[in-house]
């Protein structure tokens, strides 16, 4: 479902601020994979998601989604392949629009826009059914402005919007980092449920090692712009946080440097 082949990206090349962000990055995700991504500060985790999304083009290499080479495809055209949830709950929704209006926008992403009545009754039924799966009572507040929701409610709606059209690839960019622990746990459970029930392929960046081990069927660790550790199945399930830190040190030759990740132990 996703192939990243020999991706290189350097920001501000030839200047004092030169930064090698991705360094011969290679990664393949099979259909239905739910991969968690962890790494030290500046390892290239979010940079990788930006490369996949088309925020910028790599210096070299290829990105293939669902068999389509999207390396030179502009960001707006990739929207039909991708769903993405950001760390900031405010980024994924329009605060002054209602829940159902936000969901209608998500449903039309990647489609040609025409002149017709905004939201059909059939769509309202679809949105209500989707909101019910969140078990947050939002199906009874479809006309409420999204800006009135809590951060967790808003992130749950964003997650639903990102998956309404069953994207080929779902990108979760530390999407629970701004939430309190109880709300973060709820959103993570929803994420896993949505990925599983819709048989989605997902890539989730997290700073929480426990979450990286607990969720998904595969875990990768990044360092200096490439993957240094890749584990799946029973081996992943049986990992401890201490073993994960040790694996990082062995593979990179350095101590793990991510304050938030270490605090989450």
Wavefront OBJ file of the C-alpha trace (Angstrom):
o trace
v 0.000 0.000 0.000
v 2.980 2.299 0.610
v 6.480 2.127 -0.789
v 9.135 4.665 0.156
v 12.246 4.087 -1.925
v 15.619 5.731 -1.268
v 14.202 9.074 -0.139
v 16.650 11.872 0.572
v 15.745 15.360 1.799
v 18.064 18.135 2.942
v 16.751 21.494 4.100
v 18.768 24.700 3.506
v 21.523 22.899 1.568
v 24.884 24.644 1.376
v 24.098 26.979 4.280
v 25.020 27.065 7.940
v 21.483 25.829 8.665
v 21.803 22.734 6.477
v 19.830 19.825 7.915
v 19.690 16.298 6.490
v 16.127 15.317 7.393
v 15.731 12.059 5.469
v 18.756 9.967 4.591
v 18.103 7.074 2.186
v 14.751 6.280 3.811
v 13.177 2.981 2.751
v 9.875 1.624 4.050
v 7.144 -0.692 2.736
v 3.657 -1.031 4.251
v 1.406 -3.903 3.244
v -2.362 -3.572 2.927
v -3.864 -3.464 6.436
v -0.618 -2.717 8.273
v -0.948 -0.461 11.334
v 2.598 0.765 11.919
v 3.675 2.841 14.907
v 6.700 5.107 14.489
v 8.992 6.244 17.284
v 12.397 7.924 17.363
v 14.594 10.525 19.015
v 14.328 14.284 18.589
v 14.824 15.237 14.938
v 14.777 11.625 13.747
v 12.645 12.508 10.719
v 9.274 11.102 11.819
v 7.015 14.037 10.924
v 9.285 14.893 8.000
v 8.521 11.457 6.585
v 4.770 12.095 6.885
v 5.205 15.455 5.148
v 7.057 13.708 2.326
v 4.224 11.193 1.936
v 1.615 13.987 2.038
v 3.406 16.091 -0.555
v 4.108 19.094 1.672
v 7.433 19.177 -0.162
v 9.179 17.023 -2.750
v 12.157 14.832 -1.858
v 15.559 15.584 -3.356
v 15.582 12.062 -4.778
v 13.780 8.755 -4.447
v 10.182 7.642 -4.980
v 6.946 7.467 -3.004
v 4.304 5.017 -4.225
v 0.800 4.795 -2.702
v -1.478 1.956 -3.748
v 0.640 1.297 -6.812
v 0.617 4.950 -7.953
v 3.882 6.899 -8.000
v 2.978 10.179 -6.272
v 6.518 11.545 -5.937
v 5.815 14.533 -8.194
v 2.082 14.770 -7.548
v 1.018 18.051 -5.849
v -0.332 17.921 -2.306
v -3.959 18.644 -3.234
v -4.065 15.778 -5.728
v -2.761 13.307 -3.145
v -5.758 14.135 -0.935
v -7.806 11.388 -2.575
v -5.294 8.769 -1.377
v -4.672 10.042 2.143
v -6.263 10.861 5.461
v -4.212 12.762 8.027
v -4.727 13.775 11.643
v -2.323 16.324 13.127
v -1.091 16.878 16.680
v -3.088 20.096 17.052
v -6.857 19.353 17.300
v -7.525 22.786 15.766
v -5.855 21.946 12.439
v -8.187 19.265 11.111
v -11.506 21.100 11.328
v -13.122 24.483 10.584
v -14.144 25.949 13.962
v -16.958 28.170 12.659
v -18.651 25.399 10.706
v -20.944 22.747 12.157
v -19.952 19.125 12.684
v -22.043 18.002 9.698
v -20.622 20.760 7.473
v -17.078 19.694 8.373
v -17.937 16.089 7.586
v -19.499 17.112 4.259
v -16.248 18.860 3.306
v -14.321 15.700 4.173
v -16.703 13.566 2.110
v -16.157 15.784 -0.941
v -12.359 15.865 -0.670
v -10.784 15.083 -4.023
v -14.099 15.362 -5.911
v -15.147 17.942 -8.468
v -17.310 20.659 -6.886
v -20.662 21.510 -8.419
v -23.605 23.798 -7.673
v -26.085 21.805 -5.608
v -27.728 21.852 -2.181
v -25.134 21.590 0.588
v -25.879 18.446 2.598
v -28.389 15.838 1.503
v -30.643 13.913 3.888
v -28.840 10.724 2.861
v -25.529 12.265 3.903
v -26.975 13.374 7.242
v -28.009 9.791 7.933
v -24.491 8.640 7.006
v -22.872 11.248 9.271
v -25.158 10.400 12.191
v -24.318 6.696 11.899
v -20.580 7.468 11.730
v -20.731 9.773 14.764
v -22.591 7.129 16.765
v -19.561 4.842 16.462
v -17.549 7.363 18.501
v -19.896 6.885 21.475
v -19.509 10.552 22.453
v -23.086 11.683 21.849
v -22.015 13.892 18.938
v -24.699 12.408 16.673
v -27.139 14.596 18.614
v -25.041 17.732 18.067
v -24.484 17.651 14.307
v -25.483 21.305 13.865
v -23.185 22.505 16.679
v -20.094 24.466 15.680
v -16.930 22.390 15.953
v -15.251 25.235 17.844
v -17.545 24.492 20.801
v -16.192 20.941 21.190
v -13.466 19.880 23.604
v -10.022 19.039 22.226
v -10.694 15.308 22.483
v -14.105 15.559 20.822
v -12.643 17.669 18.059
v -9.790 15.225 17.472
v -12.291 12.339 17.358
v -14.296 14.195 14.688
v -11.087 14.906 12.766
v -10.230 11.207 12.889
v -13.681 10.349 11.550
v -13.343 12.947 8.786
v -9.936 11.590 7.776
v -11.376 8.100 7.321
v -14.842 8.840 5.847
v -13.660 8.050 2.329
v -11.605 4.996 3.317
v -8.187 6.427 2.368
v -5.517 4.136 1.025
v -3.269 5.414 3.802
v -4.074 7.030 7.163
v -1.371 9.247 8.689
v -1.569 9.942 12.429
v 1.005 12.570 13.401
v 1.269 12.462 17.217
v -2.486 13.015 17.140
v -2.940 12.498 20.901
v 0.078 14.483 22.136
v -1.962 17.632 22.930
v -4.653 15.732 24.871
v -4.826 14.793 28.539
v -3.969 11.125 29.266
v -7.582 9.930 29.667
v -8.768 11.630 26.469
v -5.647 10.488 24.600
v -6.380 6.885 25.571
v -9.951 7.221 24.257
v -8.803 8.695 20.931
v -6.184 5.940 20.553
v -8.815 3.262 21.146
v -11.034 4.926 18.534
v -8.108 5.059 16.120
v -7.430 1.352 16.472
v -11.135 0.528 16.132
v -11.544 2.614 12.970
v -8.383 1.187 11.391
v -9.413 -2.385 12.209
v -13.078 -2.166 11.195
v -12.340 -0.370 7.922
v -9.243 -2.464 7.157
v -7.152 0.668 6.694
v -3.397 0.943 6.316
v -2.064 3.358 8.924
v 1.177 5.017 9.974
v 1.120 6.491 13.489
v 3.910 8.676 14.844
v 3.963 8.742 18.637
v 6.288 9.911 21.401
v 4.795 7.387 23.819
v 6.727 4.111 23.823
v 3.997 2.210 25.643
v 1.477 3.244 22.980
v 3.933 2.342 20.216
v 4.183 -1.179 21.623
v 0.497 -1.576 22.477
v -1.092 -0.393 19.235
v -0.650 -1.676 15.712
v 0.867 -4.850 14.309
v 4.294 -3.385 13.581
v 6.722 -0.853 15.083
v 9.558 1.016 13.429
v 12.167 3.231 15.045
v 13.814 6.082 13.147
v 17.171 7.757 13.664
v 18.891 10.426 11.565
v 16.366 10.156 8.753
v 16.083 6.421 8.236
v 14.679 3.262 9.826
v 17.058 1.513 12.239
v 14.674 -0.985 13.853
v 11.601 -2.778 12.489
v 9.633 -5.317 14.524
v 6.212 -6.939 14.155
v 3.957 -9.730 15.388
v 4.583 -11.516 18.675
v 8.071 -10.039 19.012
v 6.541 -6.554 19.040
v 3.800 -7.502 21.506
v 6.338 -8.928 23.946
v 8.617 -5.873 23.912
v 9.089 -3.734 27.015
v 9.908 -0.021 27.005
v 13.327 -0.789 28.515
v 14.066 -3.271 25.728
v 12.984 -0.722 23.134
v 15.388 1.888 24.532
v 18.134 -0.732 24.534
v 17.357 -1.695 20.924
v 17.707 1.965 19.954
v 21.078 2.295 21.669
v 22.350 -0.891 20.018
v 21.167 0.090 16.516
v 22.219 3.754 16.646
v 25.236 3.658 18.929
v 23.695 6.521 20.913
v 21.444 7.054 23.890
v 17.784 7.627 23.122
v 17.129 11.393 22.988
v 13.442 12.207 23.218
v 12.458 13.792 26.489
v 8.722 13.246 26.043
v 9.200 9.603 25.108
v 11.402 8.930 28.107
v 8.959 10.709 30.428
v 6.164 8.488 29.078
v 7.954 5.347 30.276
l 1 2 3 4 5 6 7 8 9 10 11 12 13 14 15 16 17 18 19 20 21 22 23 24 25 26 27 28 29 30 31 32 33 34 35 36 37 38 39 40 41 42 43 44 45 46 47 48 49 50 51 52 53 54 55 56 57 58 59 60 61 62 63 64 65 66 67 68 69 70 71 72 73 74 75 76 77 78 79 80 81 82 83 84 85 86 87 88 89 90 91 92 93 94 95 96 97 98 99 100 101 102 103 104 105 106 107 108 109 110 111 112 113 114 115 116 117 118 119 120 121 122 123 124 125 126 127 128 129 130 131 132 133 134 135 136 137 138 139 140 141 142 143 144 145 146 147 148 149 150 151 152 153 154 155 156 157 158 159 160 161 162 163 164 165 166 167 168 169 170 171 172 173 174 175 176 177 178 179 180 181 182 183 184 185 186 187 188 189 190 191 192 193 194 195 196 197 198 199 200 201 202 203 204 205 206 207 208 209 210 211 212 213 214 215 216 217 218 219 220 221 222 223 224 225 226 227 228 229 230 231 232 233 234 235 236 237 238 239 240 241 242 243 244 245 246 247 248 249 250 251 252 253 254 255 256 257 258 259 260 261 262 263 264 265
